[in-house]
Amino acid sequence: MKFQRVGIAMCVFNLLFLVFLVAQHRSSAEQVVSPVLRARAIEIVDDNGKARAQINVEQGGEVVFRLRDSTGTIRAKFGAGEKGSGLSLMDERTEATVQLRANENGGGLTLFSRDGKKNEIK
C-alpha cells in the first residue's frame, strides 16, 4: 500500500511538472519586443527578397535612409550629417525632381522640371 501511494505521488508530481514545462514553453514562444534595436544598418525587403528600404551609416558618418521601388531603383533619399540634412525625391527617370536641404548656408528647396529648368527657393 505504501509503494502505491509513492507511485501516485510521483505521477501527480510528474503531471504538475509537465504542466509547468508546457506553460514555460508557451510564454517563451511569444515574441519579445526589445525596447531598442541597435544595428549599423537596417534593410527591409519585399516578398521576393529585394531591398525596398535601407537605413545605414555611410563611411563619412552621414546617416542615409533610402526608399526603392519594386525594381530596386532609389525613389527617395533622406540623409543627415554633421553639417545638415537633405531630402531628394526622384521621378521615373531617376532624376531628382525635388530637393530639400538644410545646412550651414541655411535651407533651400529646389524643384526640377522635365525640361531641365531649375526653380530654387532659398
Backbone as JSON, one array per atom type, in Angstrom:
{
  "sequence": "MKFQRVGIAMCVFNLLFLVFLVAQHRSSAEQVVSPVLRARAIEIVDDNGKARAQINVEQGGEVVFRLRDSTGTIRAKFGAGEKGSGLSLMDERTEATVQLRANENGGGLTLFSRDGKKNEIK",
  "N": [[0.82, -1.19, 0.0], [1.97, 1.21, 0.77], [3.9, 1.58, -1.21], [2.26, 1.99, -3.41], [1.09, 4.48, -2.82], [3.32, 6.11, -2.97], [3.92, 5.84, -5.68], [1.62, 7.01, -6.84], [1.9, 9.59, -5.87], [4.28, 10.33, -7.16], [3.41, 10.25, -9.83], [1.51, 12.35, -9.83], [3.21, 14.48, -9.19], [4.91, 14.44, -11.49], [3.01, 15.03, -13.47], [2.22, 17.64, -12.72], [4.69, 18.9, -13.05], [5.05, 18.58, -15.79], [2.91, 20.17, -16.76], [3.83, 22.65, -15.88], [6.21, 22.9, -17.44], [5.12, 22.99, -20.05], [3.66, 25.37, -19.88], [5.77, 27.17, -19.51], [7.1, 26.9, -21.95], [5.21, 27.92, -23.77], [5.08, 30.62, -22.96], [7.68, 31.45, -23.5], [7.7, 31.18, -26.21], [6.25, 33.27, -27.17], [6.49, 36.43, -28.86], [9.14, 38.54, -28.06], [9.48, 41.9, -27.44], [11.97, 44.06, -28.03], [13.19, 46.9, -26.33], [14.97, 48.59, -27.62], [16.49, 48.66, -30.78], [19.56, 47.93, -32.01], [21.8, 48.52, -34.55], [24.09, 48.56, -37.32], [23.11, 48.89, -39.8], [19.9, 48.76, -41.37], [17.67, 46.85, -43.22], [14.85, 46.57, -45.22], [12.98, 44.16, -46.83], [11.09, 42.98, -49.68], [8.53, 40.5, -50.54], [9.91, 39.04, -52.42], [12.51, 39.19, -51.68], [13.91, 41.44, -52.39], [15.62, 44.46, -51.65], [13.86, 47.1, -50.24], [13.77, 49.26, -48.56], [16.26, 51.08, -46.82], [18.35, 51.81, -44.1], [21.26, 53.25, -43.16], [24.63, 53.89, -41.94], [26.87, 55.91, -43.49], [30.32, 55.88, -44.69], [31.46, 58.37, -44.13], [30.08, 59.15, -41.9], [27.52, 60.11, -42.22], [24.04, 59.58, -41.9], [21.84, 57.67, -43.81], [18.72, 57.25, -45.36], [17.06, 55.26, -47.57], [14.54, 54.78, -50.01], [13.23, 52.35, -52.14], [11.9, 51.36, -55.36], [9.93, 48.63, -56.82], [11.72, 47.58, -58.63], [14.15, 48.04, -57.57], [15.22, 50.54, -57.82], [16.28, 53.64, -56.52], [13.99, 55.84, -55.12], [13.45, 57.76, -53.24], [15.39, 59.66, -50.97], [16.83, 60.31, -47.91], [19.0, 62.11, -45.95], [21.28, 62.72, -43.23], [23.73, 64.59, -41.65], [26.69, 65.9, -39.98], [26.83, 68.53, -40.9], [24.33, 69.19, -41.77], [21.16, 68.38, -43.35], [19.25, 66.55, -45.85], [16.75, 65.99, -48.39], [15.76, 64.07, -51.1], [13.65, 63.57, -53.85], [12.81, 61.37, -56.39], [11.92, 61.02, -59.88], [10.32, 58.87, -62.39], [12.39, 58.63, -64.16], [14.57, 58.48, -62.63], [15.66, 60.87, -61.94], [16.34, 63.59, -59.8], [13.63, 65.4, -58.7], [12.65, 66.95, -56.73], [14.36, 68.64, -54.24], [15.29, 69.11, -50.97], [17.05, 70.99, -48.68], [19.04, 71.53, -45.76], [21.54, 73.27, -44.29], [24.79, 74.6, -43.26], [24.66, 76.94, -44.7], [22.08, 77.68, -44.64], [18.6, 77.01, -45.39], [17.07, 75.33, -48.21], [15.05, 74.85, -51.11], [14.67, 73.04, -54.01], [13.22, 72.71, -57.13], [12.91, 70.67, -59.94], [12.13, 70.8, -63.33], [10.74, 68.86, -66.07], [11.89, 69.72, -68.44], [14.38, 70.53, -67.7], [14.57, 72.91, -66.34], [15.31, 74.8, -63.44], [14.08, 75.58, -60.33], [14.69, 77.46, -57.65], [14.24, 77.92, -54.2], [15.24, 79.86, -51.63]],
  "CA": [[0.0, 0.0, 0.0], [2.86, 2.35, 0.84], [4.52, 1.72, -2.52], [1.23, 2.51, -4.3], [0.96, 5.91, -2.53], [4.52, 6.76, -3.52], [3.73, 5.84, -7.12], [0.59, 8.01, -7.16], [2.51, 10.9, -5.6], [5.23, 10.59, -8.25], [2.62, 10.55, -11.04], [0.94, 13.7, -9.67], [4.34, 15.4, -9.31], [5.3, 14.47, -12.9], [1.95, 15.72, -14.21], [2.36, 19.07, -12.42], [5.94, 19.34, -13.67], [4.77, 18.66, -17.23], [2.08, 21.37, -16.97], [4.74, 23.79, -15.7], [7.08, 22.98, -18.61], [4.33, 23.43, -21.21], [3.37, 26.79, -19.67], [7.02, 27.9, -19.76], [7.38, 26.88, -23.39], [4.3, 28.86, -24.44], [5.45, 32.0, -22.66], [8.93, 31.78, -24.18], [7.45, 31.2, -27.65], [5.68, 34.57, -27.52], [7.52, 37.36, -29.32], [9.64, 39.5, -27.1], [9.75, 43.16, -28.08], [13.1, 44.74, -27.43], [12.93, 48.34, -26.27], [15.88, 49.29, -28.52], [17.15, 47.86, -31.8], [20.84, 48.55, -32.33], [22.42, 47.91, -35.72], [24.81, 49.5, -38.19], [22.25, 49.08, -40.97], [18.62, 48.05, -41.36], [17.18, 46.69, -44.58], [13.51, 45.98, -45.32], [12.86, 43.51, -48.13], [9.75, 42.56, -50.07], [8.33, 39.05, -50.57], [10.89, 38.43, -53.33], [13.85, 39.35, -51.12], [14.56, 42.67, -52.88], [15.68, 45.55, -50.68], [12.93, 48.18, -50.57], [14.13, 50.4, -47.72], [17.53, 50.87, -46.13], [18.89, 52.85, -43.24], [22.63, 52.88, -42.8], [25.58, 54.95, -41.68], [27.9, 55.94, -44.53], [31.69, 55.96, -44.15], [31.73, 59.72, -43.62], [29.29, 59.39, -40.7], [26.17, 60.53, -42.56], [23.0, 58.55, -41.85], [21.05, 57.77, -45.04], [17.52, 56.42, -45.46], [16.7, 55.17, -48.99], [13.35, 54.02, -50.37], [13.38, 51.85, -53.5], [10.7, 50.8, -55.97], [9.96, 47.18, -56.96], [12.87, 47.18, -59.45], [15.37, 48.32, -56.81], [15.67, 51.9, -58.1], [16.03, 54.57, -55.42], [12.96, 56.85, -55.44], [13.52, 58.81, -52.23], [16.59, 59.55, -50.16], [16.9, 61.28, -46.82], [20.3, 61.98, -45.3], [21.58, 63.68, -42.18], [25.12, 64.55, -41.23], [27.09, 66.95, -39.06], [26.65, 69.87, -41.47], [22.95, 69.43, -42.17], [20.37, 67.25, -43.83], [18.63, 66.77, -47.15], [15.75, 65.05, -48.88], [15.63, 64.07, -52.56], [12.57, 62.75, -54.39], [13.13, 61.12, -57.78], [10.83, 60.62, -60.77], [10.51, 57.57, -63.03], [13.68, 58.64, -64.87], [15.55, 58.5, -61.52], [16.19, 62.22, -61.8], [15.78, 64.31, -58.66], [12.67, 66.44, -59.09], [12.5, 67.8, -55.55], [15.45, 68.54, -53.28], [15.13, 69.97, -49.8], [18.33, 70.96, -47.97], [19.29, 72.42, -44.62], [22.96, 73.15, -43.93], [25.37, 75.8, -42.65], [24.29, 78.1, -45.52], [20.64, 77.89, -44.49], [17.75, 76.0, -46.02], [16.75, 75.56, -49.6], [14.17, 73.93, -51.81], [14.88, 73.12, -55.45], [12.3, 71.92, -57.95], [13.43, 70.49, -61.29], [11.08, 70.45, -64.28], [11.13, 67.85, -67.07], [12.73, 70.32, -69.48], [15.67, 70.89, -67.14], [14.54, 74.18, -65.6], [15.55, 74.64, -62.01], [13.44, 76.64, -59.58], [15.23, 77.4, -56.29], [13.7, 78.79, -53.15], [16.25, 79.85, -50.57]],
  "C": [[0.87, 1.26, 0.0], [3.51, 2.63, -0.51], [3.53, 2.34, -3.52], [1.05, 4.01, -4.08], [2.15, 6.69, -3.1], [4.4, 6.86, -5.04], [2.72, 6.89, -7.56], [1.17, 9.42, -6.96], [3.49, 11.28, -6.7], [4.5, 10.93, -9.55], [2.05, 11.96, -10.98], [2.05, 14.74, -9.82], [4.77, 15.55, -10.76], [4.29, 15.22, -13.75], [2.04, 17.23, -13.98], [3.62, 19.65, -13.07], [5.76, 19.49, -15.18], [3.94, 19.89, -17.56], [2.95, 22.62, -16.85], [5.63, 23.98, -16.92], [6.34, 23.47, -19.84], [4.01, 24.91, -21.08], [4.61, 27.64, -19.93], [7.32, 27.97, -21.24], [6.48, 27.86, -24.13], [4.71, 30.3, -24.18], [6.76, 32.39, -23.35], [8.76, 31.81, -25.69], [6.84, 32.51, -28.1], [6.8, 35.5, -27.94], [7.87, 38.33, -28.22], [9.99, 40.77, -27.86], [10.88, 43.84, -27.33], [12.82, 46.23, -27.39], [13.8, 49.14, -27.23], [16.47, 48.29, -29.51], [18.43, 48.59, -32.18], [21.48, 47.79, -33.48], [23.16, 48.98, -36.5], [23.99, 49.81, -39.43], [20.97, 48.27, -40.76], [18.13, 48.0, -42.8], [15.82, 46.01, -44.52], [13.38, 45.43, -46.72], [11.41, 43.13, -48.4], [9.66, 41.03, -50.08], [9.32, 38.32, -51.46], [12.32, 38.58, -52.83], [14.59, 40.59, -51.61], [14.51, 43.74, -51.8], [14.75, 46.67, -51.13], [13.18, 49.43, -49.74], [15.41, 50.06, -46.98], [17.83, 52.09, -45.26], [20.3, 52.4, -42.88], [23.48, 54.12, -42.55], [26.68, 54.84, -42.73], [29.28, 56.09, -43.89], [32.03, 57.33, -43.58], [30.94, 60.07, -42.37], [27.87, 59.83, -40.96], [25.21, 59.35, -42.47], [22.1, 58.76, -43.06], [19.9, 56.77, -45.0], [17.09, 56.44, -46.92], [15.44, 54.33, -49.14], [13.46, 53.64, -51.84], [12.04, 51.34, -54.03], [10.87, 49.29, -56.15], [11.12, 46.69, -57.83], [14.2, 47.43, -58.74], [15.91, 49.72, -57.03], [15.32, 52.82, -56.93], [15.05, 55.64, -55.89], [12.94, 57.99, -54.45], [14.75, 58.56, -51.37], [16.6, 60.67, -49.14], [18.22, 61.06, -46.1], [20.49, 63.06, -44.26], [23.02, 63.48, -41.74], [25.41, 65.72, -40.31], [26.8, 68.36, -39.59], [25.24, 70.15, -41.94], [22.26, 68.17, -42.63], [19.75, 67.59, -45.18], [17.67, 65.66, -47.5], [15.68, 65.19, -50.39], [14.51, 63.12, -52.94], [12.8, 62.62, -55.89], [11.89, 60.72, -58.58], [11.13, 59.27, -61.41], [11.8, 57.49, -63.82], [14.86, 58.57, -63.89], [16.27, 59.84, -61.42], [15.54, 62.87, -60.58], [14.84, 65.39, -59.18], [12.4, 67.4, -57.94], [13.71, 67.55, -54.65], [15.22, 69.57, -52.19], [16.4, 69.84, -48.98], [18.32, 71.93, -46.8], [20.73, 72.2, -44.22], [23.46, 74.47, -43.36], [25.04, 77.07, -43.44], [22.81, 78.44, -45.4], [19.86, 76.77, -45.16], [17.48, 76.33, -47.46], [15.86, 74.47, -50.16], [14.41, 74.13, -53.3], [13.91, 72.18, -56.13], [12.86, 71.86, -59.36], [12.28, 70.09, -62.2], [11.62, 69.44, -65.29], [12.05, 68.43, -68.15], [14.05, 70.86, -68.94], [15.7, 72.22, -66.4], [14.61, 73.89, -64.09], [14.95, 75.85, -61.29], [13.88, 76.5, -58.11], [14.52, 78.39, -55.39], [14.68, 78.7, -52.0], [15.71, 80.47, -49.31]]
}
